[in-house]
Amino acid sequence: MPHTTTAQPAPISAQALTTEARAHHAERMRAQLADFWGKPLRGIPHGMDLLRTMFITVTACDLHLDGAMYYFDLCNNNAAAYRTSDVWVAPHGMGQRIAEHQYLASGDFTLGNLEDIAPARDGLVYFPTPIHLDNLHPIYGLAWHMAGTGDDLVVDFETITATRLIHTRLPSMLAASTRLPRTPYCPNGMATLRGDVLNGYSTPALFGAAGPATILALLLSFWDLRRPTAAPDNPDAVEEDIVSVFQRTTKSTKPRRRGRKRKHPARAPRKRHIRIIHEPAHTPTTTSQPRPTTDTTGPNWKDTTLRWEVTRTYQNRCPNPNQHRAIIEAGGECKPVLVPVKAHVNGPKGRDIDPRRTVRVIADRS
C-alpha cells in the first residue's frame, strides 16, 4: 500500500498557562518537593544527596555522623512542611517586580516580627514567569517553613530552580555523585534564620543560587508584594482567587491483598486550595498603548475605513487568543491552526462595502 501522510494538528501549549492549569502545576511542584525531601530510597530520603553535596562545597569533606543526622532531621521537617504548605501562584509580572524591589536594590531592610508578616507558617509560591537575577539560575519558586515561636522561632527558606540547571556549575565529580530528582524543579539555595543569625548550606555560586541574605530579601519582597494595591475605583477588589485542585499524593508501594472484597467504598480524593494572586491593576505593562479617550467600547476605526467581505471558510487563527499575550511575554509560542470561519463582513457598521479590500487567507488543508 502506498504510504500516506496525515497532517497533524498543531500543539496547543497555552493550556498550561490557564489559571486552573497553573494551579495544577503549583500543586504538582509542592507534591514532588514533599516526595523529594521525604520519600526514602533504601532508608535515606532523596534530599540527602543534595544536602551532602551542599555540605561538601562548604567543607570539602564528606558528612560525619552528627551532620548526617542533622540533615536527616532537616529532610523530614521540610517534607512535613511541604505536605501542609499553603500554595500561591504568582502573576506573570511579579517576578520582575521582585527583582526590582527596594529590598534587593538597596539591600537594606528590617525584619520585624516574621510571624506577623508571613502569609503562612509554611508556604510555597510558584512563578510561571521566573525571577531572573544577574548570573543566577532562574527562580521558579520560593518556599519557607517556620518552627517554634517567639524567641525560639526558626525559619528555613529556599529557592527552587529547574533541575537540569543544577549540574551545569557543579564540579564534574560532585555532579556525577549527586542524585537529583527526575522532576522539573529542585531546590538550589537554602538558608536558615534562627533569631538574628542567618546561615547558608552551600557555596551558592556552584548551584547558581543567591546568598542567604538575598534569598531572605526575595522572600520578604514577595510577602510585601503579595497583596497588590486595589484599583482606586474599586477599593473592595478581591486580591486572590481560590482554585481547588485534586491533591497529588504518591501511590502506596505496599502489595494489595488478593481475594478479599472491599468492605468500604473508596475514599474520595482530597482537594487543595491554591491561591491565585491578581496582577496589580495599577501596574501597566511595558507593551501596552494608551487607548484614545473618544471611544473605548470597541475598535477605533478611521473615518475613511469601509467594510469588507470575508468569503473564505478557513483562516489561520491563534488557538489561544485570551492567553496569547501572556504566552509570548513568558517566552512561549502560539502556533496558528487552521480553523473554519463562516463568511462574514468586517469593519465599522453602517458603512459601504469596499470591493478592493482583500484578506489573506490560507487555502484549505485536507
C-alpha positions in Angstrom: 0.0 0.0 0.0 1.3 3.5 -0.7 2.5 5.4 2.3 0.2 8.4 3.1 0.8 11.2 5.5 -1.8 12.9 7.5 -1.4 16.5 8.7 -1.1 16.5 12.5 -2.8 19.4 14.4 -0.5 22.0 15.8 0.1 21.5 19.6 -1.7 24.0 21.8 0.7 24.9 24.5 -1.4 27.7 26.1 -3.5 25.2 28.2 -0.6 25.1 30.6 -0.9 28.8 31.2 -4.6 29.0 32.1 -5.5 29.7 35.7 -6.6 26.2 36.5 -3.6 24.6 34.8 -1.2 26.9 36.7 -2.9 25.8 39.9 -2.3 22.1 39.0 1.3 22.9 38.1 1.9 24.6 41.5 0.3 21.6 43.3 2.4 19.2 41.4 5.5 21.2 42.4 4.5 21.0 46.0 3.8 17.3 46.0 7.1 16.5 44.1 9.2 18.5 46.6 7.5 16.8 49.5 8.5 13.5 48.0 12.0 14.7 47.3 12.5 15.6 51.0 10.6 12.7 52.5 10.4 9.7 50.2 13.1 7.3 51.2 15.5 5.4 48.9 17.0 2.5 50.8 16.0 4.2 54.1 17.5 7.6 53.2 15.5 10.5 51.7 16.3 11.6 48.2 17.1 15.1 49.5 20.1 13.8 51.5 22.2 13.6 48.3 21.6 17.3 47.6 22.4 18.3 51.2 25.5 16.2 51.2 26.7 17.9 48.0 25.9 21.3 49.6 27.9 20.3 52.7 30.9 19.2 50.6 31.1 22.5 48.7 31.5 24.4 52.0 33.8 22.0 54.0 35.5 20.0 51.2 34.8 16.8 53.2 32.1 14.2 53.4 29.3 14.2 56.1 30.1 12.9 59.5 27.6 11.1 61.7 26.3 14.2 63.6 26.0 16.2 60.4 24.2 13.3 58.7 21.6 13.1 61.5 21.1 16.8 61.4 20.4 16.8 57.7 18.2 13.7 58.1 16.0 15.6 60.5 16.1 18.6 58.1 14.7 16.4 55.3 11.9 15.1 57.5 11.0 18.7 58.6 11.0 20.0 55.1 8.8 17.1 53.9 6.3 17.6 56.7 6.2 21.4 56.0 5.6 20.8 52.2 2.7 18.5 53.0 0.9 21.2 54.9 2.1 24.3 52.9 -0.2 27.0 51.6 0.4 27.4 47.9 0.3 30.5 45.8 0.6 31.1 42.1 2.2 34.5 41.3 1.1 36.6 38.3 3.5 36.8 35.3 4.8 40.3 36.2 5.6 39.6 39.8 9.0 38.0 39.1 10.2 41.3 37.5 8.8 43.4 40.3 10.5 41.3 42.9 13.8 41.6 41.1 13.4 45.4 41.1 12.1 45.6 44.7 13.7 48.0 47.1 14.8 45.2 49.4 17.0 43.8 46.7 18.1 47.1 45.1 19.2 48.7 48.4 20.0 45.6 50.5 18.6 47.4 53.5 15.5 46.1 55.2 14.2 45.5 58.7 12.9 42.0 59.7 10.5 42.9 62.4 8.3 40.1 63.6 8.2 37.4 60.9 5.3 35.6 62.5 3.2 38.8 61.9 4.1 39.5 58.3 4.4 35.9 57.0 1.2 35.0 55.0 1.5 31.4 56.4 3.9 29.5 58.6 4.6 27.0 55.8 4.2 28.3 52.3 5.3 27.9 48.6 4.9 30.3 45.7 5.2 29.2 42.1 6.3 31.8 39.5 5.0 30.9 35.9 7.5 33.6 34.7 10.6 33.0 36.8 12.6 35.6 38.7 15.8 36.5 36.8 18.8 37.9 38.8 22.3 38.6 37.5 24.2 35.4 36.6 21.9 33.1 38.6 19.6 30.3 37.7 16.0 31.4 37.1 13.9 31.1 40.3 10.6 29.2 39.7 9.6 29.0 43.3 10.2 30.3 46.9 9.4 28.2 50.0 9.6 28.9 53.7 9.0 26.8 56.8 8.6 28.1 60.3 9.2 26.1 63.5 8.9 27.3 67.1 7.6 30.7 68.1 8.8 33.9 69.7 12.5 33.9 70.6 12.7 30.3 69.6 11.4 30.9 66.0 13.4 29.1 63.3 12.7 29.9 59.6 14.0 27.7 56.8 13.7 29.1 53.3 14.8 28.0 49.9 14.8 28.9 46.2 13.6 26.4 43.6 15.0 26.3 40.0 15.0 23.9 37.0 16.6 20.6 38.0 18.5 20.3 34.7 20.4 23.5 35.5 21.9 22.4 38.9 24.6 20.1 37.4 25.8 22.8 35.0 28.0 24.6 37.5 29.0 21.8 39.9 32.4 20.2 39.7 32.3 17.1 37.5 32.9 14.6 40.3 30.2 16.2 42.5 27.8 16.4 39.7 28.3 12.7 38.9 27.9 11.6 42.5 24.7 13.7 43.2 21.4 12.1 42.5 18.8 14.7 41.8 15.1 14.1 41.4 13.6 13.3 37.9 11.2 16.1 38.4 11.3 19.5 36.6 12.2 21.5 39.7 14.6 21.2 42.6 15.9 23.4 45.5 19.2 25.0 44.7 19.6 27.6 47.5 18.8 27.1 51.2 19.2 29.2 54.4 18.1 29.2 58.0 17.3 32.2 60.2 17.5 31.5 63.9 17.0 34.6 65.9 19.4 37.1 64.5 21.7 34.5 62.9 21.5 33.8 59.2 23.2 30.7 57.9 23.5 29.1 54.4 24.0 25.5 53.5 26.4 25.6 50.5 28.6 27.7 48.2 25.8 29.5 46.3 27.7 30.2 43.1 28.2 26.5 42.4 24.4 26.0 42.5 23.6 29.2 40.6 21.8 30.4 43.7 21.7 33.6 45.6 23.3 34.0 49.0 21.3 33.7 52.3 20.8 37.4 52.6 19.5 37.7 49.0 17.1 34.8 49.5 15.7 36.4 52.6 15.3 39.6 50.7 13.5 37.7 47.9 11.1 36.2 50.4 10.4 39.5 52.1 9.8 41.1 48.7 7.2 38.5 47.8 5.5 39.0 51.2 5.4 42.7 50.6 4.0 42.4 47.1 1.6 39.5 47.7 -1.3 41.9 48.4 -1.5 44.1 45.3 -2.9 47.6 45.7 -6.6 47.7 44.8 -7.6 49.9 41.9 -8.8 53.4 43.1 -12.2 52.9 41.5 -12.7 49.5 43.1 -11.3 49.5 46.7 -13.1 46.3 47.5 -11.4 44.3 44.8 -10.6 40.7 45.7 -6.9 40.2 45.9 -6.7 36.5 45.4 -8.7 33.8 43.6 -9.0 30.3 45.2 -8.8 27.3 42.8 -9.5 23.8 44.2 -7.4 21.1 42.6 -7.1 17.4 43.5 -4.3 16.9 45.9 -1.4 15.0 44.4 -0.1 12.1 46.6 2.4 9.3 46.0 0.7 5.9 45.4 1.5 3.4 48.1 4.0 0.7 47.1 2.6 -1.9 49.6 1.3 -5.1 47.9 -2.5 -5.3 47.9 -4.2 -8.3 49.4 -5.9 -10.5 46.9 -9.1 -12.5 47.2 -10.8 -10.0 49.6 -13.7 -7.8 48.7 -13.7 -4.2 49.7 -15.9 -3.6 52.7 -15.9 0.1 52.4 -16.2 2.3 49.3 -13.1 4.1 48.1 -12.4 7.4 49.8 -13.0 10.5 47.6 -9.7 12.2 46.6 -8.8 15.2 48.7 -8.6 18.7 47.3 -6.2 21.6 48.0 -6.9 25.3 47.7 -4.4 27.0 45.5 -4.3 30.8 45.8 -4.1 32.8 42.5 -2.7 36.3 43.0 -4.2 39.0 40.9 -2.0 41.2 38.7 -1.9 44.7 40.3 -4.3 46.9 38.5 -2.1 49.9 38.9 0.9 48.3 37.2 0.8 48.9 33.4 2.6 46.5 31.1 5.5 47.8 29.1 4.0 47.0 25.7 0.5 48.4 26.3 -0.5 51.6 24.4 -2.8 54.2 25.8 -6.3 53.9 24.4 -7.9 57.1 23.0 -10.5 58.8 25.2 -13.1 59.2 22.4 -14.4 55.7 22.2 -13.3 52.8 24.3 -16.2 50.4 23.7 -14.9 48.9 20.5 -12.3 49.1 17.7 -11.2 52.6 16.8 -11.9 52.8 13.1 -10.7 55.6 10.9 -13.2 57.9 9.4 -12.4 56.6 5.9 -12.5 52.9 6.8 -15.0 50.9 4.8 -16.4 47.4 5.5 -15.0 44.4 3.6 -16.3 40.9 3.0 -14.6 37.7 4.1 -15.9 34.9 2.0 -13.4 32.1 2.7 -14.3 29.5 5.3 -10.8 28.7 6.7 -8.3 31.0 8.3 -5.1 30.8 10.4 -6.0 31.7 13.9 -4.3 31.8 17.3 -5.6 28.8 19.3 -5.4 30.7 22.5 -6.4 34.3 21.9 -7.2 35.1 25.5 -3.8 34.0 26.7 -1.8 34.9 23.6 -0.1 37.9 25.1 0.9 36.2 28.4 2.3 33.3 26.4 4.5 35.5 24.3 5.7 37.5 27.2 6.6 34.3 29.1 8.7 33.1 26.2 6.2 30.6 24.8 4.9 30.2 21.2 1.5 30.2 19.8 1.4 28.2 16.5 -1.6 29.2 14.4 -4.1 26.5 13.5 -6.4 26.3 10.5 -10.0 26.8 11.8 -13.3 27.1 9.9 -14.7 30.6 9.8 -18.1 31.5 8.5 -18.5 34.0 5.7 -18.9 37.4 7.3 -18.3 41.1 6.9 -15.7 43.1 8.9 -15.3 46.8 9.6 -17.4 49.6 11.1 -21.1 49.1 10.9 -23.2 51.4 8.8 -20.7 52.0 6.1 -20.3 50.9 2.5 -18.6 47.7 1.3 -15.1 48.2 -0.2 -14.7 45.7 -3.1 -11.0 46.3 -3.4 -10.3 45.2 0.2 -8.9 41.6 0.4 -8.0 39.3 3.3 -5.0 37.0 3.2 -6.4 33.5 3.7 -4.6 30.2 3.8 -6.0 27.6 1.4 -8.0 24.7 2.9 -5.9 21.7 4.0 -7.0 18.1 3.7 
